Amino acid sequence: MREAVLTSGQFNIVHLRSGLKIDVYINPDTPYDRTRMAPRQRLPLSPGMDAYFARPEDVILARSCRAS
């Protein structure tokens, strides 16, 4: 996790009991990435804690850009 934060990389969070996996991507601090994340959604992560999430359509677009 720390390396991902330092290098704008990625890491996974896995809930062992359920097998749920979350991919976490750390965006670089560039004008493009700030614009891309502007429409993010703030959603509850756990009681009393919110987190920001990219919209599903933005994730799909980002993945298709990385694949090319």
Backbone atoms as SQL, in Angstrom:
CREATE TABLE atoms (id INTEGER PRIMARY KEY, chain TEXT, resi INTEGER, resn TEXT, atom TEXT, x REAL, y REAL, z REAL);
INSERT INTO atoms VALUES
  (1, 'A', 1, 'MET', 'N', 0.810, -1.177, 0.000),
  (2, 'A', 1, 'MET', 'CA', 0.000, 0.000, 0.000),
  (3, 'A', 1, 'MET', 'C', 0.863, 1.254, 0.000),
  (4, 'A', 2, 'ARG', 'N', 1.854, 1.270, 0.849),
  (5, 'A', 2, 'ARG', 'CA', 2.715, 2.461, 0.921),
  (6, 'A', 2, 'ARG', 'C', 3.427, 2.704, -0.399),
  (7, 'A', 3, 'GLU', 'N', 3.931, 1.645, -1.013),
  (8, 'A', 3, 'GLU', 'CA', 4.609, 1.799, -2.301),
  (9, 'A', 3, 'GLU', 'C', 3.648, 2.333, -3.357),
  (10, 'A', 4, 'ALA', 'N', 2.424, 1.841, -3.353),
  (11, 'A', 4, 'ALA', 'CA', 1.426, 2.315, -4.317),
  (12, 'A', 4, 'ALA', 'C', 1.161, 3.806, -4.146),
  (13, 'A', 5, 'VAL', 'N', 1.079, 4.255, -2.906),
  (14, 'A', 5, 'VAL', 'CA', 0.854, 5.677, -2.650),
  (15, 'A', 5, 'VAL', 'C', 2.042, 6.496, -3.136),
  (16, 'A', 6, 'LEU', 'N', 3.244, 6.012, -2.907),
  (17, 'A', 6, 'LEU', 'CA', 4.443, 6.740, -3.321),
  (18, 'A', 6, 'LEU', 'C', 4.640, 6.761, -4.829),
  (19, 'A', 7, 'THR', 'N', 4.199, 5.705, -5.525),
  (20, 'A', 7, 'THR', 'CA', 4.464, 5.575, -6.963),
  (21, 'A', 7, 'THR', 'C', 3.224, 5.718, -7.835),
  (22, 'A', 8, 'SER', 'N', 2.100, 6.137, -7.237),
  (23, 'A', 8, 'SER', 'CA', 0.821, 6.190, -7.962),
  (24, 'A', 8, 'SER', 'C', 0.508, 4.828, -8.587),
  (25, 'A', 9, 'GLY', 'N', 0.673, 3.811, -7.797),
  (26, 'A', 9, 'GLY', 'CA', 0.431, 2.449, -8.256),
  (27, 'A', 9, 'GLY', 'C', -0.934, 1.935, -7.840),
  (28, 'A', 10, 'GLN', 'N', -1.004, 0.639, -7.603),
  (29, 'A', 10, 'GLN', 'CA', -2.258, 0.025, -7.214),
  (30, 'A', 10, 'GLN', 'C', -2.009, -1.070, -6.181),
  (31, 'A', 11, 'PHE', 'N', -3.073, -1.431, -5.461),
  (32, 'A', 11, 'PHE', 'CA', -3.027, -2.558, -4.530),
  (33, 'A', 11, 'PHE', 'C', -4.440, -3.091, -4.374),
  (34, 'A', 12, 'ASN', 'N', -4.573, -4.250, -3.761),
  (35, 'A', 12, 'ASN', 'CA', -5.870, -4.885, -3.561),
  (36, 'A', 12, 'ASN', 'C', -6.174, -4.992, -2.079),
  (37, 'A', 13, 'ILE', 'N', -7.445, -4.926, -1.773),
  (38, 'A', 13, 'ILE', 'CA', -7.939, -5.220, -0.435),
  (39, 'A', 13, 'ILE', 'C', -8.845, -6.435, -0.592),
  (40, 'A', 14, 'VAL', 'N', -8.593, -7.483, 0.192),
  (41, 'A', 14, 'VAL', 'CA', -9.383, -8.706, 0.095),
  (42, 'A', 14, 'VAL', 'C', -10.018, -9.003, 1.447),
  (43, 'A', 15, 'HIS', 'N', -11.326, -9.208, 1.442),
  (44, 'A', 15, 'HIS', 'CA', -12.041, -9.640, 2.642),
  (45, 'A', 15, 'HIS', 'C', -12.029, -11.161, 2.622),
  (46, 'A', 16, 'LEU', 'N', -11.245, -11.752, 3.516),
  (47, 'A', 16, 'LEU', 'CA', -10.987, -13.183, 3.459),
  (48, 'A', 16, 'LEU', 'C', -12.243, -14.034, 3.645),
  (49, 'A', 17, 'ARG', 'N', -13.120, -13.628, 4.512),
  (50, 'A', 17, 'ARG', 'CA', -14.305, -14.441, 4.766),
  (51, 'A', 17, 'ARG', 'C', -15.241, -14.521, 3.563),
  (52, 'A', 18, 'SER', 'N', -15.427, -13.406, 2.869),
  (53, 'A', 18, 'SER', 'CA', -16.366, -13.385, 1.736),
  (54, 'A', 18, 'SER', 'C', -15.684, -13.536, 0.383),
  (55, 'A', 19, 'GLY', 'N', -14.379, -13.271, 0.334),
  (56, 'A', 19, 'GLY', 'CA', -13.676, -13.308, -0.947),
  (57, 'A', 19, 'GLY', 'C', -13.831, -12.027, -1.762),
  (58, 'A', 20, 'LEU', 'N', -14.495, -11.022, -1.208),
  (59, 'A', 20, 'LEU', 'CA', -14.665, -9.743, -1.901),
  (60, 'A', 20, 'LEU', 'C', -13.305, -9.095, -2.097),
  (61, 'A', 21, 'LYS', 'N', -13.044, -8.638, -3.307),
  (62, 'A', 21, 'LYS', 'CA', -11.763, -7.998, -3.628),
  (63, 'A', 21, 'LYS', 'C', -12.019, -6.599, -4.162),
  (64, 'A', 22, 'ILE', 'N', -11.283, -5.640, -3.650),
  (65, 'A', 22, 'ILE', 'CA', -11.378, -4.255, -4.118),
  (66, 'A', 22, 'ILE', 'C', -10.026, -3.865, -4.689),
  (67, 'A', 23, 'ASP', 'N', -10.026, -3.360, -5.909),
  (68, 'A', 23, 'ASP', 'CA', -8.813, -2.845, -6.534),
  (69, 'A', 23, 'ASP', 'C', -8.709, -1.358, -6.211),
  (70, 'A', 24, 'VAL', 'N', -7.587, -0.944, -5.659),
  (71, 'A', 24, 'VAL', 'CA', -7.363, 0.455, -5.304),
  (72, 'A', 24, 'VAL', 'C', -6.265, 0.998, -6.212),
  (73, 'A', 25, 'TYR', 'N', -6.585, 2.059, -6.935),
  (74, 'A', 25, 'TYR', 'CA', -5.637, 2.717, -7.826),
  (75, 'A', 25, 'TYR', 'C', -5.359, 4.107, -7.282),
  (76, 'A', 26, 'ILE', 'N', -4.102, 4.436, -7.131),
  (77, 'A', 26, 'ILE', 'CA', -3.702, 5.772, -6.668),
  (78, 'A', 26, 'ILE', 'C', -3.402, 6.618, -7.896),
  (79, 'A', 27, 'ASN', 'N', -4.189, 7.661, -8.085),
  (80, 'A', 27, 'ASN', 'CA', -3.995, 8.516, -9.256),
  (81, 'A', 27, 'ASN', 'C', -2.785, 9.415, -9.097),
  (82, 'A', 28, 'PRO', 'N', -2.053, 9.614, -10.178),
  (83, 'A', 28, 'PRO', 'CA', -1.008, 10.638, -10.146),
  (84, 'A', 28, 'PRO', 'C', -1.663, 12.020, -9.994),
  (85, 'A', 29, 'ASP', 'N', -0.939, 12.963, -9.490),
  (86, 'A', 29, 'ASP', 'CA', -1.476, 14.313, -9.321),
  (87, 'A', 29, 'ASP', 'C', -1.164, 15.129, -10.572),
  (88, 'A', 30, 'THR', 'N', -1.911, 14.842, -11.635),
  (89, 'A', 30, 'THR', 'CA', -1.749, 15.573, -12.892),
  (90, 'A', 30, 'THR', 'C', -3.058, 16.281, -13.211),
  (91, 'A', 31, 'PRO', 'N', -3.026, 17.320, -14.043),
  (92, 'A', 31, 'PRO', 'CA', -4.282, 17.986, -14.416),
  (93, 'A', 31, 'PRO', 'C', -5.289, 17.000, -15.038),
  (94, 'A', 32, 'TYR', 'N', -4.799, 16.085, -15.863),
  (95, 'A', 32, 'TYR', 'CA', -5.685, 15.102, -16.484),
  (96, 'A', 32, 'TYR', 'C', -6.384, 14.256, -15.428),
  (97, 'A', 33, 'ASP', 'N', -5.615, 13.737, -14.476),
  (98, 'A', 33, 'ASP', 'CA', -6.200, 12.856, -13.460),
  (99, 'A', 33, 'ASP', 'C', -7.115, 13.614, -12.501),
  (100, 'A', 34, 'ARG', 'N', -6.802, 14.856, -12.195),
  (101, 'A', 34, 'ARG', 'CA', -7.708, 15.651, -11.353),
  (102, 'A', 34, 'ARG', 'C', -9.028, 15.870, -12.068),
  (103, 'A', 35, 'THR', 'N', -8.981, 16.149, -13.369),
  (104, 'A', 35, 'THR', 'CA', -10.202, 16.333, -14.155),
  (105, 'A', 35, 'THR', 'C', -10.987, 15.031, -14.247),
  (106, 'A', 36, 'ARG', 'N', -10.271, 13.942, -14.451),
  (107, 'A', 36, 'ARG', 'CA', -10.923, 12.639, -14.594),
  (108, 'A', 36, 'ARG', 'C', -11.644, 12.228, -13.310),
  (109, 'A', 37, 'MET', 'N', -11.097, 12.582, -12.164),
  (110, 'A', 37, 'MET', 'CA', -11.701, 12.190, -10.900),
  (111, 'A', 37, 'MET', 'C', -12.682, 13.232, -10.347),
  (112, 'A', 38, 'ALA', 'N', -12.850, 14.364, -11.021),
  (113, 'A', 38, 'ALA', 'CA', -13.752, 15.408, -10.527),
  (114, 'A', 38, 'ALA', 'C', -15.182, 14.898, -10.296),
  (115, 'A', 39, 'PRO', 'N', -15.730, 14.037, -11.164),
  (116, 'A', 39, 'PRO', 'CA', -17.106, 13.577, -10.933),
  (117, 'A', 39, 'PRO', 'C', -17.211, 12.378, -9.979),
  (118, 'A', 40, 'ARG', 'N', -16.192, 12.142, -9.174),
  (119, 'A', 40, 'ARG', 'CA', -16.197, 10.984, -8.271),
  (120, 'A', 40, 'ARG', 'C', -17.401, 11.032, -7.327),
  (121, 'A', 41, 'GLN', 'N', -17.705, 9.880, -6.750),
  (122, 'A', 41, 'GLN', 'CA', -18.833, 9.769, -5.843),
  (123, 'A', 41, 'GLN', 'C', -18.325, 9.527, -4.422),
  (124, 'A', 42, 'ARG', 'N', -18.917, 10.212, -3.473),
  (125, 'A', 42, 'ARG', 'CA', -18.594, 9.973, -2.060),
  (126, 'A', 42, 'ARG', 'C', -19.636, 9.003, -1.519),
  (127, 'A', 43, 'LEU', 'N', -19.174, 7.844, -1.079),
  (128, 'A', 43, 'LEU', 'CA', -20.070, 6.795, -0.612),
  (129, 'A', 43, 'LEU', 'C', -19.610, 6.276, 0.745),
  (130, 'A', 44, 'PRO', 'N', -20.540, 5.718, 1.533),
  (131, 'A', 44, 'PRO', 'CA', -20.139, 5.153, 2.825),
  (132, 'A', 44, 'PRO', 'C', -19.271, 3.911, 2.631),
  (133, 'A', 45, 'LEU', 'N', -18.168, 3.858, 3.354),
  (134, 'A', 45, 'LEU', 'CA', -17.272, 2.708, 3.305),
  (135, 'A', 45, 'LEU', 'C', -17.551, 1.789, 4.488),
  (136, 'A', 46, 'SER', 'N', -17.751, 2.372, 5.638),
  (137, 'A', 46, 'SER', 'CA', -18.140, 1.653, 6.845),
  (138, 'A', 46, 'SER', 'C', -18.851, 2.666, 7.735),
  (139, 'A', 47, 'PRO', 'N', -19.500, 2.218, 8.798),
  (140, 'A', 47, 'PRO', 'CA', -20.208, 3.193, 9.646),
  (141, 'A', 47, 'PRO', 'C', -19.290, 4.338, 10.095),
  (142, 'A', 48, 'GLY', 'N', -19.708, 5.552, 9.765),
  (143, 'A', 48, 'GLY', 'CA', -18.946, 6.731, 10.162),
  (144, 'A', 48, 'GLY', 'C', -17.766, 7.066, 9.268),
  (145, 'A', 49, 'MET', 'N', -17.572, 6.326, 8.172),
  (146, 'A', 49, 'MET', 'CA', -16.423, 6.569, 7.291),
  (147, 'A', 49, 'MET', 'C', -16.871, 6.533, 5.822),
  (148, 'A', 50, 'ASP', 'N', -16.593, 7.607, 5.105),
  (149, 'A', 50, 'ASP', 'CA', -16.885, 7.684, 3.681),
  (150, 'A', 50, 'ASP', 'C', -15.594, 7.594, 2.887),
  (151, 'A', 51, 'ALA', 'N', -15.729, 7.257, 1.620),
  (152, 'A', 51, 'ALA', 'CA', -14.586, 7.221, 0.705),
  (153, 'A', 51, 'ALA', 'C', -15.062, 7.691, -0.659),
  (154, 'A', 52, 'TYR', 'N', -14.113, 8.114, -1.475),
  (155, 'A', 52, 'TYR', 'CA', -14.438, 8.549, -2.832),
  (156, 'A', 52, 'TYR', 'C', -14.218, 7.399, -3.799),
  (157, 'A', 53, 'PHE', 'N', -15.146, 7.247, -4.734),
  (158, 'A', 53, 'PHE', 'CA', -15.091, 6.187, -5.731),
  (159, 'A', 53, 'PHE', 'C', -15.302, 6.780, -7.115),
  (160, 'A', 54, 'ALA', 'N', -14.545, 6.271, -8.073),
  (161, 'A', 54, 'ALA', 'CA', -14.765, 6.669, -9.467),
  (162, 'A', 54, 'ALA', 'C', -16.105, 6.105, -9.920),
  (163, 'A', 55, 'ARG', 'N', -16.759, 6.813, -10.811),
  (164, 'A', 55, 'ARG', 'CA', -18.010, 6.307, -11.369),
  (165, 'A', 55, 'ARG', 'C', -17.701, 5.093, -12.234),
  (166, 'A', 56, 'PRO', 'N', -18.610, 4.120, -12.310),
  (167, 'A', 56, 'PRO', 'CA', -18.353, 2.913, -13.108),
  (168, 'A', 56, 'PRO', 'C', -17.951, 3.218, -14.557),
  (169, 'A', 57, 'GLU', 'N', -18.608, 4.184, -15.171),
  (170, 'A', 57, 'GLU', 'CA', -18.285, 4.493, -16.566),
  (171, 'A', 57, 'GLU', 'C', -16.872, 5.063, -16.702),
  (172, 'A', 58, 'ASP', 'N', -16.407, 5.786, -15.684),
  (173, 'A', 58, 'ASP', 'CA', -15.042, 6.321, -15.722),
  (174, 'A', 58, 'ASP', 'C', -14.007, 5.210, -15.547),
  (175, 'A', 59, 'VAL', 'N', -14.331, 4.207, -14.733),
  (176, 'A', 59, 'VAL', 'CA', -13.431, 3.064, -14.567),
  (177, 'A', 59, 'VAL', 'C', -13.301, 2.310, -15.884),
  (178, 'A', 60, 'ILE', 'N', -14.423, 2.099, -16.552),
  (179, 'A', 60, 'ILE', 'CA', -14.402, 1.387, -17.843),
  (180, 'A', 60, 'ILE', 'C', -13.568, 2.158, -18.856),
  (181, 'A', 61, 'LEU', 'N', -13.753, 3.466, -18.930),
  (182, 'A', 61, 'LEU', 'CA', -12.977, 4.274, -19.873),
  (183, 'A', 61, 'LEU', 'C', -11.482, 4.239, -19.533),
  (184, 'A', 62, 'ALA', 'N', -11.148, 4.325, -18.251),
  (185, 'A', 62, 'ALA', 'CA', -9.737, 4.307, -17.856),
  (186, 'A', 62, 'ALA', 'C', -9.100, 2.979, -18.209),
  (187, 'A', 63, 'ARG', 'N', -9.815, 1.887, -17.999),
  (188, 'A', 63, 'ARG', 'CA', -9.272, 0.560, -18.325),
  (189, 'A', 63, 'ARG', 'C', -9.071, 0.403, -19.821),
  (190, 'A', 64, 'SER', 'N', -9.988, 0.932, -20.615),
  (191, 'A', 64, 'SER', 'CA', -9.839, 0.797, -22.061),
  (192, 'A', 64, 'SER', 'C', -8.666, 1.646, -22.563),
  (193, 'A', 65, 'CYS', 'N', -8.402, 2.787, -21.917),
  (194, 'A', 65, 'CYS', 'CA', -7.257, 3.620, -22.312),
  (195, 'A', 65, 'CYS', 'C', -5.937, 2.946, -21.946),
  (196, 'A', 66, 'ARG', 'N', -5.904, 2.256, -20.791),
  (197, 'A', 66, 'ARG', 'CA', -4.665, 1.563, -20.382),
  (198, 'A', 66, 'ARG', 'C', -4.395, 0.380, -21.290),
  (199, 'A', 67, 'ALA', 'N', -5.419, -0.261, -21.820),
  (200, 'A', 67, 'ALA', 'CA', -5.258, -1.454, -22.654),
  (201, 'A', 67, 'ALA', 'C', -4.697, -1.100, -24.038),
  (202, 'A', 68, 'SER', 'N', -4.899, 0.142, -24.479),
  (203, 'A', 68, 'SER', 'CA', -4.440, 0.488, -25.837),
  (204, 'A', 68, 'SER', 'C', -3.014, 0.922, -25.893);
